[in-house]
Structures are given as structure tokens and as C-alpha cells.
Amino acid sequence: MTLLDVQSLNVHFPTRQGAVHASRDISFRLEAGEVLGLVGETGSGKSVIGQAIIRLLPSGTRIAGRIIFSGQDLTALSESAIHALRGSSISLIPQNPSGALNPVMASGRQIAEFFESQGRSRTAARVRARELLAAVGLVPVDRIEREYPHQLSGGMRQRLATSIALGGDPGLIIADEPTKGLDYRARETTARLLREIHTTGQAALLLITHDLDLAERICDRIAVLYAGEIVEIGTAAQVFSAPRHPYTRALIRAIPKNGLAPLPGQSPSLTALPKGCAFADRCSCGTDRCGLEHPLLTQEGPDGGVRCHHPFSA
Amino acid sequence: MHHYLIKRLAFLVLTIVAASALAFVLLHAVPGGSAETIARHTLVGLEDEVSEQMITEVSDQYDLVDPLWQQYLNWVYRAVRYGDLGTSFVYHEPVTRLLTLALPPTLILAATSMLIVIVAGISLGIYSAVRENRAGDLIVRCATVFSISFPSFWIALMLMLVFSLTLNWLPVTGYGTPAHLVLPALALALHPTAVVVRIVRTSMLETLGQPYITFAVAKGLSFGQIVWNHAVKNALIPVTTVLGVYFGHLLAGAVIIENIFAWPGIGHLLVDGVFSHDIPIVTSCIVVIVTMFLVVNLSVDLLYRIIDPRISYE
């Protein structure tokens, strides 16, 4: 069953330097219980998609297209209706847990307050909070629930933030760069935790990351973003073993275990996008056509596609 | 913690000693020496000539023949050993008695003003931030600019003109009933309230832009929970320092207001003492004011530990 159906989502931020086209013509589907990875380098517009779904973008942002979640269009919902979905139906594992946790509130309270907002008593909320702490491996619970974020390590903070996202037993979890800024060990625990969420729960996970290694390990499907567009989408196995877009191939080669080959050049400015293919300047197999004609995302199979005039063969 | 406290207390004592020594020396350096003042107040009229003989007589009687440093040390010794701050040259009463009479009015006035500053300053600041750039915010901001722009003595006179002389609602000057307290407390509180409103507003707006507020929204918390549990507590941390400094000012700086409203507090006593060259009074008032200021600031620093768990004085 399709849980989330994003159709031609366009997000742009009006600025004095002109509109920043953060996301362009984004379409994908996410089935219940599935893990979809949105991967790409910094500035590719992947976080904006997550924020558009849970409606956390700043006021003034222009959003076009439809985001159908469990049959209702999120872009058309009232503020109070979307508010009712946040935390309980759609939740967020934040980027930078150190900043996302309130520095002057004890860990236990940061989980418990969600249950209180759902109408539970203070005692019942605390019981649930303690269960969640234990569930994400933050033990001993007695000590952790009283500690403040600055007393926890980076990995523990990420687990705390994750436990908050799990609290409402949501159908969709958006994990926004969950491993960004974490050291190796914290990254490993976070990866394990995300995989556990996936195997034990029924929640669908939208994993937004620049960490391809993480994406390969836990995603069912992958969408590769470049300059605000999906350039390739497919099953994780297909995308990693036989990438079709030159950008995807370059990204995979840039992973340390694949030789750390750098991709020269920079992605284009989102205020002044080229007329043709956004990747043309950096592409090794581009032709004249690439600079003139904007490629469309092909439909290949039920959930595959590539946005390239000269894709590698599957 | 103990180490920190001992260091702070030692610093407090040093500051008091330095302030009292400075006051003592400067006052003795003022032309028209102490013996002359005493002679005018006790032996002849204020406008009459004072003879050499009278000066010698008074100097002997009040221990004014010793060198200045010895006079100061004597004063300190008697103050520490017997709690005796000397005798007023003008009133011929122990300074401690005059201080115990003047201290309660000053404390009542400062505490009332402080209450106005805290309640009005914080609530209007929060209101202004939450309603950013809407009508309510603009009205509050205009009012604060108005209050900051006019000096407190002018505001005091205007309040007096309107509420006492024109409307006849409140007594013009004096001390004794709650009605007497209203105008001086308002006149004293207006300027700091306006400053606190602006600081709270800025701090709140900065806090509302923090990632933990965005995460709180993503958690699905109510607007009230977000503002009260997450924004206000964090926003008030920097405000605490300002409130502490203002409380010190209110205790010490009520000199003008106390004189306008004939409020029998320390400020009034101090100004009287300065005009009549009453050195024991002036020195003692300065010591009391400095002590109150330092104690308030130390208390604020200790209070920080309770408000902000990240601060530790180990």
C-alpha cells in the first residue's frame, strides 16, 4: 500500500538574489514499511523534501505539487490538521541532535512531554519515556532520564532524539542526516538503530543522507538527487551495483571503500540553473545536446528511472 | 563550588574595603573640612563664621586630628569590632540607627519596582516576540522607545503632575501607605522595564529560531508547550544577568527618585549627607549600597546554576 506519494513537488525560496529552486519536480512513492534513501551531496535539496513533508519550511516558502500521505494531500492541510499528524503519524529524526535537544531540559522530560501533549498523565508519560529510553539502549534509565543533553555523548544524543521520533509509533519516520557530524562509533550505533526500527516496526523510513554507505546498508530503494532534482531512482541493489546516471556512478566511486575518487567541479547555483542538464558541466560523457536540452526522468519499471540523455545501460 | 564561593566572598570583601576607603578619602579632600561642618551645625549657625578655636575644639572631640589613614582604620576597626559606623556630624545620632530607619523604605521601593520590572518586562517581552511585527508588538516597541528616551526624573515629575496634582488620585510625596509607594515605584521601574522588554523580545526571537524549537514543532507539541517549556526558559537565561544588575541599580540608584518623592530611604540619606559634609553618613551609605549591589550580583551568579544545568562552578 502506498503510504506517501510525492507528485511533482517544487520548492523555492524567494530571496533578494532571486528564487532559490531547492527542489524541482520531485516525484516518488514510499510503501508502508519500506526504506527509501534520498542521497546526494550537500545542497542537493534533500533535506528540503523532508521538511516540506512535515511542513517545517519557513513561512514565505513557495511549494507546488502534491504530497499525498495516507490518502490526504499534506500541502492542502490546515496548520492544525498537520499539527495533529506531527509526532504521531509522521515524525522526524533531526539533523544535528545536539542542537535539536533542549539544553536545559532533562532527557526523560524531552520524551515524556510528547506523551503529555497526547493527553497522558505525567506519571504515565514518564513510564512510556523510560520504556523508550531502554528500547534505544540508553541505560541505566534511572541515570539517563535525569541527565541533560550536554552530559550525553553524540551517539547517545542521536539515540535520545531517535527515541523521541519513535514515541508516537508513527507510520512515517523522516531521518534527516542522522549520521551527520557523528564519529565512527556513534555512526555505527545509529545505523544499527535505524535497521532495528525497520525490522521491528511497521514504520516506513525516509532516510535523507549524504552517507552512501549507510544508505546501501539499510535502504530498499534509493533516489539520487542533484541540484534539486532526482537524477536516478531505483532499488538499492540496482543503483549500487549498476548505476545508470554518470553522477550516481561518480558518487559511488567517491566512497572511501571504492577508492575515494573525487568528483571535480561544483554543483550549479540553485538561483541560476543551466538550461540543459544540471550535471553537464561536470559530466565526462556529455554531448552538445546535454547543454541545450533538459533531460526528463524516464520511467523504467514500476519504480525506476534515470534523468540522462546518455545513461549507462542497465 | 566551595572554592568558588570563597573566592567570590573574598572579592566581595575587598571591593567593599576599596569602596569605603575611596569614599572616606575623597570626602575628606572636599574643601570646607569636617570640623568646620560640625562647628556650623553644633556651635554656630550655618551661615556664621567659624573661629580657629572652635575648629580645634571640634577636631579634638571627633578624633579629626589623626592622619587620614588612621581615621579610616579607626572607623573600620569600630565598624568591625562593635558594629559602630560612627556618629552623624549633623544629626548627632549613631549612623547605624539612621541606616536602620532608611533601609526598609529603600528595600520596599526597590522590591516593588523590581516586581514591576520582572512581571511587566518578561510578559511584555514574550508577548512582543510571539506577536512579532504585528500590531501588539509594534505598540509595545513604541512604548519601550518612549520609556527609554525620557529620563526617570522627568517621568517622575509627569506622573506627579498627572496623578497627584491634576487627578488627585495619589499623594504627591511622602512615605507610609501603599498609595505613597505607587508613583515612586512606577517612576523607578519604567526605564528598566522598557530595557528588559527589549532584551526579552530579542532573546525570545533568537531562541525561537533554534533547532530545538523546530524539533519541538516536529514532535507535535502545542504552541503553549513550545513557548513555555522550550523557548522561555532558554530565553530568560541571558535576561537573568540584566535583571540582577537592575536590582542592584534599583537598590542603589533610587537617589533621584527618593529625593523627588521625599522618600526617606538610603538615597535620600546619602544626598543629605553629601550636602552637609556628613562623612560618616556618606561613607556608610556607600558601603551599604556597594554591599547590596555585590550581594545581588553574587546571588544571580549562583542562581544561574539552578536555571542552566550546563553551568558548573567546580
Boltz contact constraints between the chains, C-beta under 6 A:
constraints:
  - contact:
      token1: [A, 54]
      token2: [B, 218]
      max_distance: 6.0
  - contact:
      token1: [A, 56]
      token2: [B, 214]
      max_distance: 6.0
  - contact:
      token1: [A, 86]
      token2: [B, 218]
      max_distance: 6.0
  - contact:
      token1: [A, 86]
      token2: [B, 220]
      max_distance: 6.0
  - contact:
      token1: [A, 87]
      token2: [B, 219]
      max_distance: 6.0
  - contact:
      token1: [A, 87]
      token2: [B, 220]
      max_distance: 6.0
  - contact:
      token1: [A, 92]
      token2: [B, 218]
      max_distance: 6.0
  - contact:
      token1: [A, 94]
      token2: [B, 215]
      max_distance: 6.0
  - contact:
      token1: [A, 99]
      token2: [B, 211]
      max_distance: 6.0
  - contact:
      token1: [A, 100]
      token2: [B, 211]
      max_distance: 6.0
  - contact:
      token1: [A, 100]
      token2: [B, 212]
      max_distance: 6.0
  - contact:
      token1: [A, 100]
      token2: [B, 215]
      max_distance: 6.0
  - contact:
      token1: [A, 101]
      token2: [B, 212]
      max_distance: 6.0
  - contact:
      token1: [A, 102]
      token2: [B, 212]
      max_distance: 6.0
  - contact:
      token1: [A, 102]
      token2: [B, 230]
      max_distance: 6.0
  - contact:
      token1: [A, 104]
      token2: [B, 233]
      max_distance: 6.0
  - contact:
      token1: [A, 104]
      token2: [B, 234]
      max_distance: 6.0
  - contact:
      token1: [A, 104]
      token2: [B, 308]
      max_distance: 6.0
  - contact:
      token1: [A, 114]
      token2: [B, 219]
      max_distance: 6.0
  - contact:
      token1: [A, 117]
      token2: [B, 221]
      max_distance: 6.0
  - contact:
      token1: [A, 117]
      token2: [B, 222]
      max_distance: 6.0
  - contact:
      token1: [A, 117]
      token2: [B, 225]
      max_distance: 6.0
  - contact:
      token1: [A, 148]
      token2: [B, 309]
      max_distance: 6.0
  - contact:
      token1: [A, 150]
      token2: [B, 310]
      max_distance: 6.0
